[in-house]
């Protein structure tokens, strides 16, 4: 059975339906976005996270094509470009949004029905490509894990994690997972733990502050997370808190495997990656309840950068690479996707 979160963005005649991950699993509510601007706002407001924004952007661009269908070809394309900018800027650290926009823009042509059909074809191709590469990535990551043992993960690695677990189960591996709760949106508690349990995996939830102690305990054989972006020099950019876990893992001899479909050729080093800072108010609330007084302010860098010296392996859809060799991903001359 496919986990609920593996298919959480749907294109309909009325717009784009996005499963509200801020409320999952306590409620399964879908947010209807009737135009591309509403899709961008939903991404910005964390209605969907991890790979969810990629799929939302794909189909948000289809909505942009619907909005532009009555324009002449040049004006229609310009309209869609602007919609793409809005979608891309909704969350800037993860470059999946840019890839989704490119997948559709590179396919569109003409106006009217031609524009609509070409945009939909581009979105469907982008959807298929992502899922195919995620499956390959999952198989590669599963091959690095023991036949039986403990895995720690942080935040919500989405399809990467689903495909890793599915591959491990096909191989007969018996893995148990430790999930950090991942403040302040609790993605690890609500999304990761729920999905692992849904897939029949032995799952233990820990608070964010417990990570180092559990890594020290000897119960964890590997730290495995997704990466929102990986630079050409092997820096791993992921949900804030990944850096601390990676440093602790290195201190206690636990390998850290970071999963990404491909390194970003446009980011030579971490200095080329914009780190999103979200409103500090979000840190002061948990599930809608304020947890600090009005006298306190919050700080929320949504991502951190783990230097390559703390990363054991960067796992891609083309297999695993040591961080200092990640540029070899493009050794066949393939351009950034």
For each residue, the residues with C-beta under 8 A, 3 or more apart:
1: 198
2: 6 7
3: 6 162 195 198 199
4: 7 8 19 24 25 28 195 198
5: 8 19 21 24 156 158 162 191 194 195
6: 2 3 158 159 162
7: 2 4 10
8: 4 5 18 19 21 48 52 55
9: 16 17 18 19 48 52 55 56 58 59
10: 7 16 17 30 59
11: 16 17 59 62 120 123
12: 15 16 17 32
13:
14: 32 34
15: 12 32 33 34 35 38 63
16: 9 10 11 12 32 33 39 56 59 60 62 63
17: 9 10 11 12 30 31 32 33
18: 8 9 30 31 33 39 42 47 48 52 56
19: 4 5 8 9 24 28 29 30 31 48 52
20: 23 24 27 29 30 31 47 48
21: 5 8 24 46 47 48 49 52 187 190 191
22: 46 47 185
23: 20 26 27 28 29
24: 4 5 19 20 21 27 28 190 191 194
25: 4 28 190 191 194
26: 23 190
27: 20 23 24
28: 4 19 23 24 25
29: 19 20 23
30: 10 17 18 19 20
31: 17 18 19 20 42 47
32: 12 14 15 16 17
33: 15 16 17 18 38 39 41 42 56 60 63
34: 14 15 38 63
35: 15 38 39 63 64 67
36: 39 40 60 61 63 64 67 83 86 87
37: 40 41 83 86
38: 15 33 34 35 41 42
39: 16 18 33 35 36 42 43 56 57 59 60 63 87
40: 36 37 43 44 60 83 86 87 89 90
41: 33 37 38 44 45 90
42: 18 31 33 38 39 45 47 48 56
43: 39 40 47 48 53 56 57 87 90 91 97
44: 40 41 90 91
45: 41 42
46: 21 22 49 185
47: 18 20 21 22 31 42 43
48: 8 9 18 19 20 21 42 43 52 53 56
49: 21 46 52 53 156 185 187 191
50: 53 155 156 157 158 187 191 226
51: 54 55 96 130 134 158 159 160
52: 8 9 18 19 21 48 49 55 56 158
53: 43 48 49 50 56 57 90 91 94 96 97 100
54: 51 57 58 96 97 99 100 126 130
55: 8 9 51 52 58 59 100 127 130
56: 9 16 18 33 39 42 43 48 52 53 59 60
57: 39 43 53 54 60 61 87 88 90 96 97 100 101
58: 9 54 55 61 62 100 103 104 123 126 127
59: 9 10 11 16 39 55 56 62 63 123
60: 16 33 36 39 40 56 57 63 64 83 87
61: 36 57 58 64 65 80 83 84 87 100 101 104 105 119 122 123
62: 11 16 58 59 65 66 104 116 119 120 123
63: 15 16 33 34 35 36 39 59 60 66 67
64: 35 36 60 61 67 68 79 80 83 84 119
65: 61 62 68 69 76 80 104 108 115 116 118 119 120
66: 62 63 69 116
67: 35 36 63 64 79 83
68: 64 65 71 75 76 77 79 80 111 115
69: 65 66 76 111 112 113 115 116
70: 111 112
71: 68 75 76 79 111
72: 75 76 111
73: 76 77 109 110 111 115
74: 77 78
75: 68 71 72 78 79
76: 65 68 69 71 72 73 79 80 108 110 111 115
77: 68 73 74 80 81 105 108
78: 74 75 81 82
79: 64 67 68 71 75 76 82 83
80: 61 64 65 68 76 77 83 84 104 105 108 119
81: 77 78 84 85 105
82: 78 79 85 86
83: 36 37 40 60 61 64 67 79 80 86 87
84: 61 64 80 81 87 88 101 104 105
85: 81 82 88 89
86: 36 37 40 82 83 89 90
87: 36 39 40 43 57 60 61 83 84 90 97 100 101
88: 57 84 85 92 97 98 101
89: 40 85 86 92
90: 40 41 43 44 53 57 86 87 97
91: 43 44 53 94 97 276
92: 88 89 97 274 276
93: 228 229 237 273 274 275 276 302 303
94: 53 91 97 228 229
95: 98 99 228 229 264 266 267
96: 51 53 54 57 99 100 228
97: 43 53 54 57 87 88 90 91 92 94 100 101
98: 88 95 101 102
99: 54 95 96 102 103 126 337
100: 53 54 55 57 58 61 87 96 97 103 104 126
101: 57 61 84 87 88 97 98 104 105
102: 98 99 105 106
103: 58 99 100 106 107 122 123 125 126 129
104: 58 61 62 65 80 84 100 101 107 108 119 122 123 126
105: 61 77 80 81 84 101 102 108 122
106: 102 103 122
107: 103 104 118 119 121 122 125
108: 65 76 77 80 104 105 115 118 119 122
109: 73 114 115 118
110: 73 76 114 115 118
111: 68 69 70 71 72 73 76 114 115
112: 69 70 115 116
113: 69 116 117
114: 109 110 111 117 118
115: 65 68 69 73 76 108 109 110 111 112 118 119
116: 62 65 66 69 112 113 119 120
117: 113 114 120 121
118: 65 107 108 109 110 114 115 121 122
119: 61 62 64 65 80 104 107 108 115 116 122 123
120: 11 62 65 116 117 123 124
121: 107 117 118 124 125
122: 61 103 104 105 106 107 108 118 119 125 126
123: 11 58 59 61 62 103 104 119 120 126 127
124: 120 121 127 128
125: 103 107 121 122 128 129
126: 54 58 99 100 103 104 122 123 129 130
127: 55 58 123 124 130 131
128: 124 125 131 132
129: 103 125 126 132 133 337
130: 51 54 55 126 127 133 134 159 261
131: 127 128 134 135 159
132: 128 129 135 136
133: 129 130 136 137 261 262 317
134: 51 130 131 137 138 159 160 163 261 317
135: 131 132 138 139 163 167
136: 132 133 139 140 317 318
137: 133 134 140 141 160 163 164 259 260 261 315 316 317
138: 134 135 141 142 159 160 161 162 163 164 165 166 167
139: 135 136 142 143 163 167
140: 136 137 143 144 315 316 317 318 319 320
141: 137 138 144 145 160 164 167 224 257 259 315 320
142: 138 139 145 164 165 167 168 171 173
143: 139 140 167 320
144: 140 141 222 255 257 313 315 320
145: 141 142 149 151 168 173 175 221 222 224
146: 149 173 175 221 222
147: 171 172 173 174
148: 173 174 175
149: 145 146 175 176 221 222
150: 175 176 177 178 219 220 221 222
151: 145 175 176 177 178 220 221 222 223 224
152: 177 178 179 180 211 214 215 220 222 223 224 245 249 254
153: 157 161 177 178 179 180 188 192 223 224 225
154: 179 180 182 188 211 223 225 238 239 241 242 245
155: 50 180 182 187 188 192 225 226 238 239 241 242
156: 5 49 50 161 182 187 188 191 192 195 226
157: 50 153 160 161 164 192 224 225 226 259
158: 5 6 50 51 52 161 162 226
159: 6 51 130 131 134 138 162 163
160: 51 134 137 138 141 157 163 164 226 259
161: 138 153 156 157 158 164 165 192 195 196 224 226
162: 3 5 6 138 158 159 165 166 195 199
163: 134 135 137 138 139 159 160 166 167
164: 137 138 141 142 157 160 161 167 168 224 259
165: 138 142 161 162 168 169 175 196 199 201
166: 138 162 163 169 170 199
167: 135 138 139 141 142 143 163 164 170 171
168: 142 145 164 165 171 173 175
169: 165 166 172 173 199 200
170: 166 167
171: 142 147 167 168
172: 147 169
173: 142 145 146 147 148 168 169
174: 147 148
175: 145 146 148 149 150 151 165 168 201 202
176: 149 150 151 201 202 203 204
177: 150 151 152 153 192 196 201 202 203 204
178: 150 151 152 153 204 205 206 214 219 220
179: 152 153 154 188 189 192 193 196 203 204 205 206
180: 152 153 154 155 188 206 207 208 210 211 241 245
181: 186 188 189 205 206 207 208
182: 154 155 156 185 186 187 188 189 192 208 239 241
183: 186 208 241 283 286
184: 282 283 285 286 300
185: 22 46 49 182 190 282
186: 181 182 183 189 190 286 287
187: 21 49 50 155 156 182 190 191 192 239
188: 153 154 155 156 179 180 181 182 191 192 193 205
189: 179 181 182 186 192 193 205
190: 21 24 25 26 185 186 187 193 194
191: 5 21 24 25 49 50 156 187 188 194 195
192: 153 155 156 157 161 177 179 182 187 188 189 195 196
193: 179 188 189 190 196 197 203 205
194: 5 24 25 190 191 197 198
195: 3 4 5 156 161 162 191 192 198 199
196: 161 165 177 179 192 193 199 201 203
197: 193 194 200 201 203
198: 1 3 4 194 195
199: 3 162 165 166 169 195 196
200: 169 197
201: 165 175 176 177 196 197
202: 175 176 177
203: 176 177 179 193 196 197
204: 176 177 178 179
205: 178 179 181 188 189 193
206: 178 179 180 181 210 211 214
207: 180 181 210
208: 180 181 182 183 211 241
209:
210: 180 206 207 213 214
211: 152 154 180 206 208 214 215 241 244 245 248
212: 215 216 244 245 248 251
213: 210 216 217
214: 152 178 206 210 211 217 219 220
215: 152 211 212 220 223 245 248 249 251 252 254
216: 212 213 248 252
217: 213 214 220
218:
219: 150 178 214
220: 150 151 152 178 214 215 217 223 249 254
221: 145 146 149 150 151 254 255
222: 144 145 146 149 150 151 152 254 255 256 257
223: 151 152 153 154 215 220 245 246 249 254 255 256 257
224: 141 145 151 152 153 157 161 164 256 257 258 259
225: 153 154 155 157 236 238 239 242 245 256 258 259
226: 50 155 156 157 158 160 161 238 258 259 260
227: 230 236 237 238 258 259 260 314
228: 93 94 95 96 237 238 239 303
229: 93 94 95 237 260 264 267 273
230: 227 234 235 236 237 258 260 263 264 314 326
231: 234 235 237 263 264 267 268 269 270 272 273
232: 263 264 265 267 268 269 326 327
233: 268 269 270 308 323 324 326
234: 230 231 308 311 314 323 324 326
235: 230 231 269 270 273 305 306 307 308
236: 225 227 230 242 246 258 260 305 306 308 311 314 323
237: 93 227 228 229 230 231 270 273 275 303 304 305 306
238: 154 155 225 226 227 228 242 258 303 304 306
239: 154 155 182 187 225 228 242 302 303 304
240: 243 300 301 302 303 304
241: 154 155 180 182 183 208 211 244 245 304
242: 154 155 225 236 238 239 245 246 304 306
243: 240 246 247 304 305 306 310
244: 211 212 241 247 248
245: 152 154 180 211 212 215 223 225 241 242 248 249 256
246: 223 236 242 243 249 250 256 306 310 311
247: 243 244 250 251 310
248: 211 212 215 216 244 245 251 252
249: 152 215 220 223 245 246 252 254 255 256 310
250: 246 247 253 254 256 309 310
251: 212 215 247 248
252: 215 216 248 249
253: 250
254: 152 215 220 221 222 223 249 250
255: 144 221 222 223 249 312 313
256: 222 223 224 225 245 246 249 250 306 310 311 312 313
257: 141 144 222 223 224 312 313 314 315 320
258: 224 225 226 227 230 236 238 306 311 313 314 315
259: 137 141 157 160 164 224 225 226 227 315 316
260: 137 226 227 229 230 236 263 314 315 316
261: 130 133 134 137 316 317 337
262: 133 316 317 318 329 336 337
263: 230 231 232 260 267 314 316 326 327 329 330
264: 95 229 230 231 232 267 273 336
265: 232 330 335 336
266: 95 272 336
267: 95 229 231 232 263 264 270 272 273
268: 231 232 233 272
269: 231 232 233 235 272
270: 231 233 235 237 267 273 305 307
271:
272: 231 266 267 268 269
273: 93 229 231 235 237 264 267 270 305
274: 92 93
275: 93 237 301 302 303 304 305
276: 91 92 93 301 302 303
277: 300 301 302
278: 282 300 302
279: 282 298 300
280: 283 284 297 298 299 300
281: 284 285 298
282: 184 185 278 279 285 298 300
283: 183 184 280 298 299 300
284: 280 281 290 291 292 296 297 298
285: 184 281 282 288 289 290 291
286: 183 184 186 289 291
287: 186
288: 285
289: 285 286
290: 284 285
291: 284 285 286
292: 284 296 298
293: 296
294:
295:
296: 284 292 293
297: 280 284
298: 279 280 281 282 283 284 292
299: 280 283
300: 184 240 277 278 279 280 282 283
301: 240 275 276 277 304
302: 93 239 240 275 276 277 278
303: 93 228 237 238 239 240 275 276
304: 237 238 239 240 241 242 243 275 301
305: 235 236 237 243 270 273 275
306: 235 236 237 238 242 243 246 256 258 310 311
307: 235 270 310 311
308: 233 234 235 236 311 323 324
309: 250 323
310: 243 246 247 249 250 256 306 307
311: 234 236 246 256 258 306 307 308 314 323
312: 255 256 257 322
313: 144 255 256 257 258 320 321 322 323
314: 227 230 234 236 257 258 260 263 311 320 321 322 323 326
315: 137 140 141 144 257 258 259 260 319 320 321
316: 137 140 259 260 261 262 263 319 320 321 329
317: 133 134 136 137 140 261 262
318: 136 140 262 329
319: 140 315 316
320: 140 141 143 144 257 313 314 315 316
321: 313 314 315 316 325 326 328 329
322: 312 313 314 325 326
323: 233 234 236 308 309 311 313 314 326
324: 233 234 308
325: 321 322 328
326: 230 232 233 234 263 314 321 322 323 329
327: 232 263 330 331
328: 321 325 331
329: 262 263 316 318 321 326
330: 263 265 327 333 334 335
331: 327 328
332:
333: 330
334: 330 337
335: 265 330
336: 262 264 265 266
337: 99 129 261 262 334
